[in-house]
Amino acid sequence: MHRGSCLCGAVRFTVEGGLPNPDACHCSKCRKYSGHYFVSADVPRSAVRIEGEDQVRWFQSSEKARRGFCSVCGSSLFWDPLQRDWIGIAMGAFDTPTHTRIAVHVYMADKGDYYDVADGVPRFDTIPPKPH
């Protein structure tokens, strides 16, 4: 089980089971949402339990997704693709070790000019297809 929370602790969550290696998204929306690029693990909704869910506020950032943050401290916590059976959870919000590594960088064509990515992880200008 993996545990996490926002900065103030008003929102806490657990994820049952293992975590997949996360994606790092460099699109302008993720950079504005997180203050840098957004790294999240996509986990089945059924594996996630949220305490303090009444403190989570959702911002509809596109027709396809919304973003969840703590209404008390403003921590960026979730990326929620509508009509999918999974939710992205911000890696920085986990309180316990995740034993993961970034698997892929996406939207590199949109990344900020103030940093470099030189970790040897695959990079794409869009989202690559997921293997079957």
C-alpha positions as a Markdown table, in Angstrom:
| # | Residue | x | y | z |
|---|---|---|---|---|
| 1 | Met | 0.0 | 0.0 | 0.0 |
| 2 | His | 1.2 | 3.5 | -0.8 |
| 3 | Arg | 0.2 | 6.6 | 1.2 |
| 4 | Gly | 0.2 | 10.2 | 0.3 |
| 5 | Ser | -1.2 | 13.6 | 1.2 |
| 6 | Cys | -1.3 | 17.3 | 0.3 |
| 7 | Leu | 1.0 | 19.8 | 2.0 |
| 8 | Cys | -1.4 | 20.6 | 4.9 |
| 9 | Gly | -2.8 | 17.0 | 5.4 |
| 10 | Ala | -6.4 | 17.9 | 4.7 |
| 11 | Val | -6.4 | 15.5 | 1.8 |
| 12 | Arg | -4.9 | 12.0 | 2.3 |
| 13 | Phe | -4.9 | 9.0 | 0.0 |
| 14 | Thr | -3.9 | 5.4 | -0.2 |
| 15 | Val | -3.2 | 3.3 | -3.3 |
| 16 | Glu | -3.6 | -0.5 | -3.0 |
| 17 | Gly | -1.1 | -2.6 | -4.9 |
| 18 | Gly | 2.0 | -1.6 | -6.8 |
| 19 | Leu | 2.6 | 1.6 | -8.7 |
| 20 | Pro | 3.5 | 1.7 | -12.3 |
| 21 | Asn | 6.5 | 3.7 | -13.4 |
| 22 | Pro | 5.2 | 7.3 | -13.8 |
| 23 | Asp | 5.0 | 9.6 | -16.9 |
| 24 | Ala | 6.5 | 13.1 | -16.9 |
| 25 | Cys | 4.4 | 15.5 | -18.8 |
| 26 | His | 6.0 | 18.7 | -20.1 |
| 27 | Cys | 2.9 | 20.3 | -21.7 |
| 28 | Ser | 2.1 | 23.9 | -20.8 |
| 29 | Lys | -1.0 | 23.0 | -18.9 |
| 30 | Cys | 0.9 | 20.5 | -16.6 |
| 31 | Arg | 3.7 | 23.1 | -16.1 |
| 32 | Lys | 1.2 | 25.8 | -15.1 |
| 33 | Tyr | -0.7 | 23.3 | -12.8 |
| 34 | Ser | 2.4 | 22.1 | -11.0 |
| 35 | Gly | 4.9 | 24.9 | -11.4 |
| 36 | His | 7.2 | 22.6 | -13.3 |
| 37 | Tyr | 6.6 | 19.4 | -15.3 |
| 38 | Phe | 4.0 | 17.1 | -13.8 |
| 39 | Val | 5.0 | 13.5 | -12.9 |
| 40 | Ser | 2.2 | 11.1 | -12.1 |
| 41 | Ala | 1.4 | 7.4 | -11.8 |
| 42 | Asp | -1.7 | 6.1 | -13.6 |
| 43 | Val | -3.5 | 3.8 | -11.2 |
| 44 | Pro | -6.9 | 2.1 | -11.3 |
| 45 | Arg | -9.6 | 4.2 | -9.7 |
| 46 | Ser | -10.7 | 1.1 | -7.7 |
| 47 | Ala | -7.2 | 1.0 | -6.0 |
| 48 | Val | -7.5 | 4.6 | -4.7 |
| 49 | Arg | -9.0 | 5.7 | -1.4 |
| 50 | Ile | -9.2 | 9.4 | -0.6 |
| 51 | Glu | -9.8 | 10.9 | 2.9 |
| 52 | Gly | -10.8 | 14.5 | 3.0 |
| 53 | Glu | -12.3 | 14.3 | -0.5 |
| 54 | Asp | -14.5 | 17.2 | 0.4 |
| 55 | Gln | -11.4 | 19.3 | 0.4 |
| 56 | Val | -10.5 | 18.3 | -3.2 |
| 57 | Arg | -11.4 | 20.9 | -5.8 |
| 58 | Trp | -11.5 | 20.0 | -9.5 |
| 59 | Phe | -10.6 | 22.3 | -12.4 |
| 60 | Gln | -11.8 | 21.2 | -15.8 |
| 61 | Ser | -8.6 | 21.9 | -17.8 |
| 62 | Ser | -9.9 | 20.4 | -21.1 |
| 63 | Glu | -12.8 | 18.5 | -22.6 |
| 64 | Lys | -10.9 | 15.3 | -21.8 |
| 65 | Ala | -9.5 | 15.9 | -18.3 |
| 66 | Arg | -9.8 | 17.6 | -15.0 |
| 67 | Arg | -7.2 | 18.4 | -12.3 |
| 68 | Gly | -7.6 | 17.9 | -8.6 |
| 69 | Phe | -6.0 | 20.0 | -5.9 |
| 70 | Cys | -6.4 | 20.7 | -2.2 |
| 71 | Ser | -8.7 | 23.6 | -1.5 |
| 72 | Val | -6.8 | 24.4 | 1.7 |
| 73 | Cys | -3.1 | 24.5 | 0.7 |
| 74 | Gly | -3.4 | 24.3 | -3.1 |
| 75 | Ser | -1.3 | 21.1 | -3.5 |
| 76 | Ser | -1.5 | 19.6 | -7.0 |
| 77 | Leu | -2.7 | 16.0 | -6.5 |
| 78 | Phe | -4.6 | 14.4 | -9.3 |
| 79 | Trp | -4.9 | 14.3 | -13.1 |
| 80 | Asp | -8.2 | 12.8 | -14.0 |
| 81 | Pro | -8.9 | 11.8 | -17.6 |
| 82 | Leu | -12.6 | 11.6 | -17.9 |
| 83 | Gln | -14.1 | 8.4 | -19.2 |
| 84 | Arg | -11.1 | 6.3 | -18.2 |
| 85 | Asp | -10.9 | 3.7 | -15.5 |
| 86 | Trp | -7.7 | 5.2 | -14.0 |
| 87 | Ile | -6.5 | 8.4 | -12.4 |
| 88 | Gly | -3.0 | 10.0 | -12.4 |
| 89 | Ile | -1.6 | 10.7 | -8.9 |
| 90 | Ala | 1.1 | 13.2 | -8.4 |
| 91 | Met | 4.4 | 11.5 | -7.5 |
| 92 | Gly | 5.4 | 14.4 | -5.2 |
| 93 | Ala | 2.3 | 13.8 | -3.0 |
| 94 | Phe | 3.4 | 10.3 | -1.9 |
| 95 | Asp | 4.5 | 10.1 | 1.7 |
| 96 | Thr | 6.1 | 6.7 | 1.4 |
| 97 | Pro | 8.8 | 5.5 | -1.0 |
| 98 | Thr | 7.3 | 4.5 | -4.4 |
| 99 | His | 10.2 | 2.4 | -5.8 |
| 100 | Thr | 9.5 | 3.8 | -9.2 |
| 101 | Arg | 11.4 | 5.6 | -11.9 |
| 102 | Ile | 10.1 | 7.9 | -14.7 |
| 103 | Ala | 9.2 | 5.7 | -17.6 |
| 104 | Val | 8.7 | 8.3 | -20.3 |
| 105 | His | 8.7 | 12.1 | -20.9 |
| 106 | Val | 5.8 | 13.4 | -23.0 |
| 107 | Tyr | 5.0 | 16.7 | -24.8 |
| 108 | Met | 8.7 | 17.5 | -25.0 |
| 109 | Ala | 8.1 | 19.9 | -27.9 |
| 110 | Asp | 6.2 | 22.0 | -25.3 |
| 111 | Lys | 8.7 | 21.8 | -22.4 |
| 112 | Gly | 9.9 | 24.9 | -20.7 |
| 113 | Asp | 13.1 | 26.5 | -21.9 |
| 114 | Tyr | 14.6 | 26.9 | -18.4 |
| 115 | Tyr | 15.5 | 23.2 | -17.9 |
| 116 | Asp | 17.1 | 20.3 | -19.7 |
| 117 | Val | 16.1 | 16.6 | -19.6 |
| 118 | Ala | 19.1 | 14.3 | -19.8 |
| 119 | Asp | 18.1 | 11.2 | -17.9 |
| 120 | Gly | 18.2 | 8.8 | -20.9 |
| 121 | Val | 14.4 | 8.1 | -20.6 |
| 122 | Pro | 12.4 | 7.9 | -23.8 |
| 123 | Arg | 11.0 | 11.2 | -25.0 |
| 124 | Phe | 8.0 | 12.0 | -27.2 |
| 125 | Asp | 6.5 | 15.2 | -28.6 |
| 126 | Thr | 3.0 | 13.7 | -28.0 |
| 127 | Ile | 1.7 | 10.7 | -26.0 |
| 128 | Pro | 3.0 | 7.4 | -27.4 |
| 129 | Pro | 0.6 | 4.5 | -27.8 |
| 130 | Lys | 0.4 | 2.3 | -24.7 |
| 131 | Pro | 1.6 | -1.3 | -25.3 |
| 132 | His | -1.1 | -3.9 | -25.3 |
